[in-house]
Amino acid sequence: MQTIDITPYSHEKIKVSLLPLALSQDYEEVPYCKNGGKALMEDVLSHTIDSINKNVRYRLQAGTQLNGPTTSGPKFLPKAKKLGDLKWSCDLELEAMKLLGDKCLETAPAAPAGKTGLFFKFDGEEDLSYVTAISAWLEEIDNAPLSDAATAGAAVTYQGDAKTANFANLIRKDITEIACAQAHCKQGGEKYRAFCLLNKPPLKKGDALYQKA
């Protein structure tokens, strides 16, 4: 079991990440899951599932996903073969909620065996949510590219780079389910934590993220 703990690199980046990646539809302000989950319908569908499936995964399959900053000209990740859509798991959400609890932990909870945990912490801002974490993780690729070693073979692979570890986990072809929990604390200032679970074991160096088209 393993949990990836990546803290955003800068205060400015978080301000950018507050903008959702997907266009919003109108949804009732009710939880998506009816089994005790707390994530709201719009956050789950528009800002998580659509942000991953209809934005980043779509661009990978179209060959239009940028690989790193564009200061020296745009570079793109290799075009992907078909990637399955990611779905929100109500069972995983309950697991994530139990592990994170209602406290603003300083270190990531341990993910259950056979699952991957992604942990986000940020202090000093108001009105953040786990959606901020999803946006920040998907934007990792805007700040740091996947390496030549990662893109050289018949498949794009994970090479253990912490700067893009969360992005790599969200695009990997083998995951089919995701869910997140969040905590907000005011003792000692505004604090936010998010913890997401994926339904596959942690990536190891050399694992395929996706097959090239």
N, C-alpha and C positions, 0 to 999 in steps of 0.2 A: 504494500500500500504506500501511496505517496501523495503528497499535496504540493502543488506548485504555488509558491508565494511570491508574487511579483508586485511591488509597489510602484505606482506611476512615477515617471521620471521627473516631472516638474509640475508646479502649480498651474502653469499656463496650459499644459496639455489637458488638465482636467477641465478647464473652462471650455476648451474646444469640445471635449467629450460629452459635455452636457447636451449637445444637440444630437438627437437620435439619428441613426443612419437610414432608417426607412421612413417613407411617408406614412402619416398616421391616417387611420380610419376612425370613425366614431364608434366607441364601444362603451357599454355600461361600466361604471366604476365599481365593478364587483370582482371578486377573486376568480381566476380562471378555473381553479380546481375546487370541487365541492366536497372534498374530504378533509378540510381543515387547512388547506393551503392559503397563503396570503397574497401571492403575486397577482396583480391586477390583470384583467383580461387584455387591456391595451398594451401594457408592458410586456406581457408574454407574447402576444401575437404580432404587434407592430414593431416593437423595439428589441425583441429577442429573436423569435423565429424568422420573421421577415428580414431582419438585419443580417442574419447569418445565411439563410437560404436564398433570398431574392436579391441580395446585394453581393456579399463576398463570394459565396459559392457560385452564384450566377456568373460573376466576372471571371472566376477561375475557369469555368467551362467555356466561356466566350474568349478566353485568352486576353482579357483586358484588365486583369488585376495587376496594379503596379507593384513592383518589388523594390521597396525602399524609397528614399527621398528622390525628388526629381531635379535637384540642383544642378546636376551635370547631364541632364537629359533623361527622359523617361525610360525605365527598364521594366519589363513585364515578367511575371511568373509564367512558367510553361503552362500551356493550355491543358486542362484536366479532362480525362474521360468523365463520364456521367458520375456525379456525386449525388447520393441519396439525400433526401430532405431530413433535417433534424426536427424532432418533435419534443414538446415539453412533457415531462413525466411527472404526474402528480405524486407517485410513490417516491421518486427521487427528491421532490421538493420537501416532503415530510422528513426524509432522512437529513437533508441539508439543514432544515430548520432545527432539528434535534441537535445536530452537531454544532451549529453556530450558537444556538441559544439566543438570549436577549442581551448578552454582554458584548462589549466591543473588545474582542480579544486582540492581543498584540501579535500572536503567532497563529498560523493556520491550524484548524482542526485536522486530525488525521482522517483521511478518506477511508471508507470501508474497503475491504479487500475486493479486488476486481473492478474498482472504480477510480476515477481521477478527480481530484479536487482542485479547484482554482480559487484563490483567495485574494481579496482586494481590501485595502484599508486606506482611508483618507480622513484627515482631520482638518477642521477649520472652515468648512463650507456648509451652507444650509441647503436643504432640499435636494440632496443627492439620493440615489437609490441604486439597487443592483444594476439597473440599466446603464448607469454611468460606468460601471465596471465592464459590462459587455462592450460598450462603445470604446473604452480605453484599450481593451484587449484586441479588438478588431483593428484598431488604429496602430497597433505596434508595428505593423508592416510599413506604415508611412514613415516611420522614424529609423528603422533598421531593416536591411534586406535579408532574405534567406541567402545563405552563402552559396558560392559556386559548388561546393561539395554537396549541398542539399539539392541542387537542381541539375546535377551532371548526368544522372543515370536515366533509366527508363521510367523511374518513378521519382517524384519529389520526396525527399526523406527528411526526417528529423535529425538534426546534428547537435542537439543539446544547448543551443544558444538561448540563454535566459531572456534576452531582449525580445525574442519573438516566440517564447514558449507557449504563451496563452493563445496567440494567434494560431500557432501550429495545432494546438489541441482543438480549436474550434473549426478548423478546416479538414481535419483528418477524416478519411473516407469511412473508417470503421465505426465511428460513433453514430448512434441513431437517436439518443435521448439526452436531454439536458434539463436541469432545473436549478433554481437558485433561491437562497434565503438571504435576508439582510437584517442588520441591526443598526439602531441609531441611539446614541448615548449623548447626554448633555453634561455629565459630570466632568468638570475640568475642561469644558469647551465642547463644541460640536464634533462628534466622531461618527464615522460611518464604516460599516464593514459589510462585505458581501462574500458569500461562499457558494460556489456552484459545483454541482456534481455532473460528471459524464459517465455513461454506462459502459465504459471500457477501462481496462487497466492503464496505468501511466505509460507514456511513450518511453521507449528506450532508444538510445542513439542508433541510428541506422534504420529505424522503423519507417515504412512507407507512409507518407501522408496522403498521397493520391498517385494514380497512374497517369502518365502523360498521354494525351490524345494522339 
